[in-house]
Amino acid sequence: MPNETTARPQQVARPFVAPAGSNAAITFATVALLVGLVYLANTGDLVTALVTVGVALYVALLSVLGSTRLGILTLAGAFFTAPAYKGLAPEGATITPTDALLVVGFALLLPEMLRGRLKLPLTYIVGIVIVFAFGMVATLRSERSLESAFALVFWLIVMIAFPIAILLWRPSRTVIRGLAWTYVLGHMASWAGGILTGGITAQGRHFGMTNHPNYFAEAAIMAIALLIFLFFEYQHWVMRTVILGFAGLTGISILLSGSRGATIVVAVLVVMIPIVERSAITGFFYAVCGATLVAALPFVLRLTGDTSAIDRLLGGGSASGSDQARTAGLESGVDRFWASPFFGDGLIDLFDIHNNVLQVAVGVGIFGLFGFLLVMFAFARPLFGASPYRRLCYTVWGYMGWGLLIPSLYDRTLWIPMCLAAICWLSADDQDGTTEATPAAAATTEPPKTMARN
């Protein structure tokens, strides 16, 4: 049972004390604010002035809150914007606002991270080494080495930098819950913003603040996976009812996105719950929910019209055209793989191959694919283990299912919530250190008695 002595220093509640030098920082922020306003008055360059003012205010917050608190808030901003990060980026931009928030957030938390101890699963280490080695070989052999290298760097960042940063930081249980909630609320905000700004295709498919219905749907998959984690984190029926309400809204957003793949993936995640929890009560509960859903399908179809995911699963709407495009992409991918099965031909022109497994095989060859599968195994396996955070791995299983249908190798909408699952790699003692010493938190370190594993 965790106690005050096992918690890391930064996880114990501390009285607020303004950091040393805050007066100087506030003075700097005030001067920068005035400079921005003067610049705006003289040149009329609103963007530059707003950036100057924003930096000034951020520095002021840093002086008041300190690096740890502001780092957590900055990462919360990254989680909030992750569901729609593609749609929030300027046209043609490679680095998005979400990427910037991640970099700044982890940079502010660097003092905390330097105190951490890094222990990685052997399968993960071997997998990363293989992916890196064969990724470099494929890149050097590619006719467009620079493009392939750029894609490889992004891929390695999401597979290495994100999870290792979480492991070194070891956020508290309260922070993990907060980041999960922030992502869910970010998806809801994306949906609401899309409705207000016309985020609906000509065929009636919703895409929120993203730039494609499938990207909107993948965010919903991650939100559902995080809500499963949150459901078991709380014992009170009020919180669980609220979580179920958010899950229902998220499910509706998937239907309105028209994504058949997301509908199937979420259905599989729900079916997995009684298997993972090994509980007859949970199984009965979901059986009742499933029967209710089946009975309500005619009404759901009537409400969502002929562009819903269910209708497209039955072949309606634009389903036939999508199927033809996917088939052509897969056939092209298979031909490219057989042209260079062992070393691949670089991580270029992979978007039309709507399957992550085939994408990896084409890009870095069969050996590189083996390394990628080892990495995925390391992320997914803890779901069936004893870690108190194992339910965060539902995000990984959602990613693996979605990746069989949609290209998403280094999609931050998926990898940002997935990186939280790395906390399951910590030893039992280290995981205790991420839990606050309060009765409520201690009660959630193990599944409820009715959900206990055999």
matplotlib code that plots the C-alpha trace (Angstrom):
import matplotlib.pyplot as plt

x = [0.0, 1.6, 2.2, 3.8, 7.3, 7.0, 5.7, 8.1, 8.8, 6.9, 3.8, 3.3, 1.1, 3.1, 2.1, 2.4, 5.5, 6.3, 9.6, 12.6, 13.1, 9.4, 9.4, 12.1, 10.2, 6.9, 8.8, 10.1, 6.7, 5.2, 7.9, 7.3, 3.6, 4.1, 6.5, 3.9, 1.2, 3.5, 4.5, 0.8, 0.0, 2.9, 2.8, -0.6, 0.9, -1.6, 0.0, 3.4, 1.9, -0.3, 2.8, 4.7, 1.9, 1.4, 5.1, 5.0, 2.0, 3.5, 6.7, 4.6, 2.8, 6.1, 7.3, 4.1, 3.4, 6.9, 8.2, 6.4, 2.9, 3.2, 4.7, 1.7, -0.7, 1.2, 1.0, -2.7, -2.9, -1.2, -3.7, -6.6, -5.5, -4.4, -7.8, -7.8, -4.1, -4.1, -7.0, -5.4, -2.1, -1.5, -1.8, 1.3, 2.9, 4.8, 5.1, 1.7, 0.7, 0.3, 3.9, 5.1, 3.1, 4.6, 8.1, 7.7, 5.8, 8.4, 11.2, 9.6, 9.4, 13.0, 14.2, 11.6, 12.4, 16.1, 15.3, 13.6, 15.0, 14.6, 13.7, 12.5, 11.1, 13.6, 11.0, 10.6, 14.4, 15.0, 12.1, 13.3, 16.8, 15.5, 13.2, 16.0, 18.5, 16.3, 14.7, 18.1, 19.0, 15.7, 16.2, 19.7, 18.6, 15.6, 15.6, 14.1, 16.3, 15.5, 11.8, 12.2, 14.6, 12.1, 9.3, 11.6, 12.5, 8.8, 8.1, 10.9, 9.9, 6.4, 7.7, 10.7, 10.6, 6.9, 6.9, 10.4, 9.5, 6.4, 8.5, 11.1, 8.5, 6.2, 3.1, 0.9, -2.4, -4.3, -2.3, -2.8, -6.6, -6.5, -4.7, -7.2, -10.1, -8.4, -8.2, -11.8, -12.9, -10.7, -12.6, -15.9, -14.6, -13.5, -17.0, -18.7, -16.3, -16.9, -20.6, -20.3, -17.8, -19.3, -17.2, -19.5, -18.8, -21.2, -22.2, -23.2, -20.2, -18.9, -15.2, -15.1, -12.1, -10.0, -9.7, -11.2, -14.0, -11.6, -9.3, -12.3, -13.3, -9.8, -9.9, -13.2, -11.6, -8.9, -11.5, -13.5, -10.4, -9.5, -13.1, -12.8, -9.7, -11.5, -14.6, -12.6, -10.7, -13.7, -15.9, -18.8, -21.8, -22.2, -18.7, -19.3, -22.6, -20.9, -18.3, -20.9, -22.6, -19.4, -19.0, -22.5, -21.8, -18.5, -20.2, -22.7, -19.8, -18.4, -21.7, -21.9, -18.4, -19.5, -16.4, -17.0, -13.6, -14.0, -17.4, -15.8, -12.8, -14.9, -17.2, -14.2, -12.9, -16.2, -16.3, -12.8, -13.8, -15.4, -12.6, -9.9, -11.7, -12.7, -15.9, -19.3, -21.0, -19.2, -20.1, -23.8, -23.8, -22.3, -24.7, -27.6, -26.1, -25.5, -29.1, -30.4, -28.2, -29.5, -33.1, -32.3, -30.6, -33.7, -34.1, -30.3, -30.4, -33.4, -31.7, -28.3, -29.6, -27.8, -24.3, -23.9, -21.2, -23.9, -25.4, -21.9, -21.2, -24.2, -22.8, -24.7, -23.4, -19.8, -18.8, -18.3, -16.0, -13.9, -13.6, -12.3, -9.7, -8.5, -8.3, -6.2, -3.9, -3.5, -2.7, -0.1, 1.4, 1.7, 3.5, 5.9, 6.6, 7.5, 9.8, 12.0, 10.7, 13.8, 15.0, 12.0, 12.1, 11.8, 9.0, 7.6, 4.3, 2.6, -0.6, -2.7, -1.8, -4.6, -2.9, 0.0, 1.4, 1.7, 3.0, 5.8, 6.6, 6.8, 8.8, 11.4, 11.0, 9.9, 12.6, 11.6, 8.0, 9.1, 10.7, 7.5, 5.4, 7.8, 7.2, 3.5, 3.7, 5.5, 2.8, -0.2, 0.8, 0.4, -3.4, -3.5, -1.0, -1.3, -0.3, -2.9, -2.6, -3.1, -6.4, -4.5, -3.4, -6.9, -5.6, -2.9, -5.3, -7.5, -4.5, -3.6, -7.2, -7.4, -4.0, -5.3, -7.7, -6.2, -2.6, -1.5, 2.2, 3.1, -0.3, -0.2, -3.9, -3.2, 0.3, -0.2, -2.8, -1.1, 2.2, 0.5, 0.4, 4.2, 3.6, 2.7, 6.4, 7.4, 8.1, 5.6, 7.5, 7.9, 4.2, 3.3, 5.4, 3.0, 0.0, -1.0, -1.3, -5.0, -7.7, -9.5, -6.4, -5.4, -8.8, -8.3, -4.9, -6.7, -9.9, -13.1, -14.0, -16.8, -14.3, -11.4, -9.3, -9.2]
y = [0.0, 3.3, 5.9, 9.3, 7.9, 6.0, 9.0, 11.0, 14.5, 16.2, 14.1, 15.2, 18.2, 21.3, 24.8, 27.3, 29.4, 31.8, 30.8, 32.9, 35.7, 35.9, 39.7, 40.0, 37.6, 39.5, 42.7, 41.1, 39.9, 43.3, 44.9, 42.3, 42.9, 46.6, 45.9, 43.7, 46.3, 49.1, 46.9, 46.3, 50.0, 50.9, 48.1, 46.5, 43.0, 41.3, 37.8, 39.0, 41.1, 38.2, 35.9, 38.5, 39.0, 35.2, 34.6, 37.4, 35.9, 32.4, 33.7, 35.4, 32.2, 30.4, 32.8, 32.4, 28.7, 27.2, 24.8, 21.7, 23.1, 25.0, 21.9, 19.8, 22.5, 22.7, 18.9, 19.1, 21.6, 19.0, 16.3, 18.7, 19.7, 16.2, 15.0, 17.7, 18.5, 18.1, 20.6, 23.1, 23.3, 26.0, 24.8, 23.0, 23.0, 20.0, 20.9, 21.5, 23.5, 20.1, 19.2, 22.5, 22.1, 18.6, 19.8, 22.8, 20.8, 18.0, 20.7, 22.3, 18.9, 18.0, 18.6, 16.1, 13.6, 13.7, 12.2, 9.2, 5.7, 4.1, 0.5, -0.8, -4.2, -6.3, -6.8, -3.0, -2.4, -5.2, -4.0, -0.4, -1.4, -3.5, -0.7, 1.8, -0.4, -1.5, 2.0, 3.4, 0.8, 1.4, 5.1, 5.0, 2.7, 4.9, 7.2, 9.8, 9.4, 12.8, 12.3, 8.8, 10.0, 12.7, 10.2, 7.8, 10.5, 11.3, 7.6, 7.0, 10.1, 8.8, 5.3, 6.4, 10.0, 10.0, 6.8, 7.4, 10.9, 9.5, 6.8, 9.3, 11.8, 9.2, 11.4, 11.0, 9.1, 12.4, 13.8, 10.7, 10.9, 14.6, 14.1, 11.3, 13.7, 16.5, 14.3, 13.3, 16.9, 17.8, 15.4, 16.9, 20.4, 19.3, 18.0, 21.1, 23.4, 21.4, 21.8, 25.5, 26.0, 23.7, 20.6, 18.3, 16.9, 17.2, 13.6, 14.6, 13.0, 14.9, 15.6, 18.1, 20.5, 17.9, 17.7, 14.3, 12.2, 9.3, 11.5, 12.6, 8.9, 7.8, 10.5, 9.0, 5.5, 6.9, 8.8, 5.6, 3.7, 6.4, 6.4, 2.6, 3.3, 6.2, 4.0, 1.6, 4.5, 5.7, 3.9, 6.3, 5.7, 9.4, 9.5, 6.2, 7.5, 10.7, 8.5, 6.4, 9.5, 10.7, 7.3, 7.5, 10.9, 9.7, 6.6, 9.0, 11.0, 7.8, 7.0, 10.6, 10.4, 7.6, 5.6, 1.8, 1.0, 3.0, 1.4, -2.1, -1.2, 0.2, -2.8, -5.1, -2.9, -3.2, -7.0, -7.2, -5.7, -8.8, -11.0, -8.7, -8.2, -11.8, -10.9, -12.5, -9.3, -7.2, -9.6, -9.6, -5.8, -5.5, -8.2, -6.1, -2.9, -4.8, -6.1, -2.6, -1.2, -3.8, -3.0, 0.7, 0.3, 1.1, 4.4, 5.2, 4.6, 6.9, 9.7, 9.5, 9.1, 7.3, 8.7, 7.0, 4.4, 1.7, 2.5, 2.5, -0.8, -2.1, -0.7, 2.6, 6.1, 6.4, 2.9, 1.4, 4.2, 3.9, 0.1, 0.5, 3.0, 0.8, -2.2, -0.4, 0.9, -2.5, -4.1, -1.5, -2.0, -5.8, -5.2, -2.8, -5.2, -8.1, -5.8, -5.4, -7.7, -7.8, -4.1, -2.1, 0.9, 3.7, 5.4, 7.3, 7.3, 5.1, 7.0, 5.1, 1.8, 1.7, -0.8, -0.1, -3.6, -3.5, 0.1, -1.0, -4.1, -1.9, 0.9, -1.1, -4.7, -7.9, -7.6, -4.1, -5.3, -7.9, -5.1, -3.0, -6.0, -6.4, -2.8, -3.2, -6.4, -4.5, -1.8, -4.2, -7.0, -5.2, -5.1, -8.7, -8.1, -6.8, -3.2, -0.8, 1.2, -1.7, -0.4, 2.5, -0.2, -0.3, 2.7, 0.5, -2.2, 0.4, 1.7, -1.8, -2.4, 1.0, 0.6, -2.4, -0.1, 3.4, 4.6, 6.0, 5.1, 8.3, 10.0, 12.1, 11.8, 8.2, 8.2, 10.9, 9.0, 5.7, 7.0, 6.9, 3.1, 3.1, 3.7, 0.0, -0.9, 0.4, -2.0, -2.4, -0.1, 2.6, 2.4, 2.8, 6.0, 7.5, 7.1, 9.7, 8.5, 9.1, 6.5, 7.3, 6.9, 3.7, 2.2, 2.5, 0.8, -2.5, -3.5, -3.4, -6.6, -7.4, -7.0, -8.9, -11.0, -14.8]
z = [0.0, -1.0, 1.7, 2.0, 2.2, -1.2, -3.1, -5.2, -3.8, -6.6, -6.1, -2.4, -2.0, -1.3, -0.2, -3.0, -2.9, -5.8, -7.4, -6.7, -9.3, -10.0, -9.7, -12.5, -14.7, -14.2, -15.1, -18.2, -19.2, -18.6, -20.8, -23.6, -23.4, -23.9, -26.8, -28.4, -28.1, -29.4, -32.3, -33.1, -33.0, -35.3, -37.9, -37.6, -37.7, -35.5, -35.6, -34.5, -31.8, -30.5, -30.5, -28.5, -26.0, -25.7, -24.9, -22.4, -20.6, -20.7, -19.0, -16.4, -15.7, -15.4, -12.8, -10.8, -11.2, -11.5, -14.1, -12.9, -12.6, -15.9, -17.6, -16.5, -17.8, -21.1, -21.6, -20.8, -23.6, -25.9, -24.8, -25.3, -28.9, -29.9, -31.1, -33.7, -34.1, -37.9, -38.3, -36.0, -37.8, -40.4, -44.0, -45.2, -41.7, -40.6, -36.9, -35.3, -32.2, -30.4, -31.2, -29.8, -26.6, -26.1, -26.5, -24.2, -21.6, -21.4, -21.4, -18.3, -16.7, -17.4, -13.8, -12.6, -15.4, -14.6, -11.2, -12.8, -13.4, -16.8, -17.0, -20.4, -21.4, -23.4, -26.2, -26.6, -26.7, -29.3, -31.4, -31.4, -32.3, -35.2, -36.5, -36.3, -38.1, -40.9, -41.1, -41.7, -44.3, -46.2, -46.0, -47.4, -50.2, -51.1, -54.1, -51.9, -48.8, -47.3, -47.2, -45.8, -43.1, -42.1, -41.7, -39.8, -37.4, -36.7, -36.3, -33.8, -31.8, -31.1, -30.4, -28.2, -27.0, -25.9, -23.8, -22.3, -21.3, -19.4, -17.8, -16.5, -15.4, -13.6, -13.3, -10.3, -10.6, -10.3, -13.2, -15.3, -14.8, -15.6, -18.9, -19.8, -19.0, -21.0, -24.1, -23.8, -23.4, -26.3, -28.6, -27.4, -28.1, -31.5, -32.3, -30.9, -32.8, -36.0, -35.7, -35.2, -38.1, -40.6, -39.9, -41.9, -45.4, -48.4, -47.7, -44.1, -42.3, -39.2, -38.9, -36.0, -36.0, -37.8, -41.6, -42.3, -40.8, -40.2, -38.1, -36.1, -35.6, -34.5, -31.8, -30.7, -30.4, -28.1, -26.1, -25.6, -24.6, -22.0, -20.7, -20.1, -18.0, -16.1, -15.5, -13.3, -11.7, -9.8, -7.3, -6.9, -9.1, -9.9, -11.6, -13.4, -14.7, -16.0, -17.7, -19.3, -20.5, -22.2, -23.7, -25.1, -26.7, -28.0, -29.6, -31.3, -32.7, -34.2, -35.9, -37.2, -38.6, -40.8, -40.0, -40.4, -39.1, -35.9, -35.2, -35.5, -33.4, -30.6, -30.7, -30.2, -27.3, -25.6, -26.1, -24.7, -21.3, -19.7, -21.1, -19.7, -16.4, -16.1, -14.4, -14.9, -13.6, -16.1, -18.9, -17.9, -17.8, -21.3, -22.6, -21.4, -23.0, -26.2, -26.3, -25.7, -28.5, -31.0, -30.0, -30.5, -33.9, -36.0, -34.1, -34.4, -38.2, -38.5, -36.6, -38.3, -41.8, -44.7, -43.9, -40.5, -39.9, -39.6, -42.9, -44.5, -43.0, -44.8, -48.1, -48.2, -48.8, -50.1, -48.9, -52.3, -53.5, -50.3, -50.7, -54.2, -53.2, -50.3, -52.5, -55.1, -52.3, -50.8, -54.2, -54.9, -51.4, -51.9, -55.3, -53.6, -50.8, -53.1, -55.1, -51.9, -49.2, -46.9, -46.8, -48.0, -50.2, -47.6, -45.7, -48.7, -50.5, -47.9, -47.3, -49.9, -48.2, -45.6, -43.3, -40.8, -41.0, -44.8, -44.6, -42.3, -44.5, -47.6, -45.9, -43.8, -45.0, -43.2, -40.5, -39.7, -39.5, -36.9, -34.8, -35.0, -33.9, -30.9, -29.9, -30.2, -28.1, -25.4, -25.3, -25.5, -23.2, -19.8, -20.4, -19.2, -16.3, -12.8, -13.2, -11.6, -14.8, -17.2, -18.5, -20.2, -22.7, -24.2, -26.2, -27.6, -28.7, -30.2, -32.2, -33.4, -34.6, -36.3, -37.9, -39.9, -41.6, -41.7, -42.2, -38.8, -38.1, -36.3, -35.9, -32.7, -32.2, -31.4, -29.9, -27.4, -25.3, -26.0, -24.4, -21.0, -21.3, -20.8, -17.1, -16.9, -17.6, -14.2, -11.4, -8.7, -6.3, -8.9, -9.8, -6.1, -6.3, -8.8, -6.5, -3.9, -0.3, 0.1, 0.9, -2.4, -4.5, -2.6, -3.2, -7.0, -7.1, -7.5, -9.3, -7.3, -5.5, -7.9, -10.8, -9.2, -11.4, -10.7]

ax = plt.figure().add_subplot(projection="3d")
ax.plot(x, y, z, "-o")
ax.set_aspect("equal")
plt.show()
